[in-house]
Amino acid sequence: IVEAICDKSQEAILNVKKKYKIKNCYRDYKELINQHKNEIICIATRTNEKLNIVKYAKEKGVNYFHIEKPLCNSTSDLINFKKFSKSGLKITYGAIRRYMKPYIDAKKLINSKKLGNLRHIDINFGSGQLYWAHPHSVDLLLFFTNDEMPKNLQAFFKKVEIKKSKGNFIVKNDPYLESALFIFRDNITGNINNYGNCDVEIHCENGTILVEGDGARLVIKKKIRNHPYNYKTKTIQYDDYYPQGTFKPLKILSELIKNKTSSYNMNHIFIGQQILFALIASHIN
């Protein structure tokens, strides 16, 4: 049950209040937190405010959050989020494709080894900005490589507006990514490219898995023995898979509240955010 909503825009509040019949509406998040016993807070505000909201809510006894991507704007904020995680903070994250059936099925096929060992992943999500689009790309790379930090990466952007202040780099725009190369454990490689139609290509030793059209279908291409250039192809179509990704993070938080001993590892959120910073650092270097 949605207990209350908050937004600075009065027009947005009135529209949501009318459509979803929500009684409690606020324009100041502190008032919302003070007036209600909140179990889960969802944060979809601008990035530089997120840590302040979490900090205030935690002081009032809230520990469960669903936070839209990206997580934060600075490495110092990331350090603070990690500190909060050691004092009861539990968060899920707006990079939600890892909860959708087409991508889950692709990972199951990788893990089954029916196509041999994983060798390379291409994320072809088109031209997009680092913070606006590529938290999704990075999270998918992590999902398919078991949420491990890459050993190396290299990235190039179209234009990065940078100023230097007291030894720190301050990026003033959300730059468009040209390309990024990753090397993971066992020399598995990955690319994020600036072309494609929200497609993912997963290359294994004996075949390729394609998640096409942003999850609309899964295409499995298995090499035919003694015919190195021919494949046996199978296509699976998916309908109505987006709600799975939308509701699963909230279900995870709900289950954690009911059973505080339940295991949930949110390290992939912190690793993904660290990689976003590392991509910028690579370009600068």
Disulfide bonds with the S-S distance in Angstrom:
none
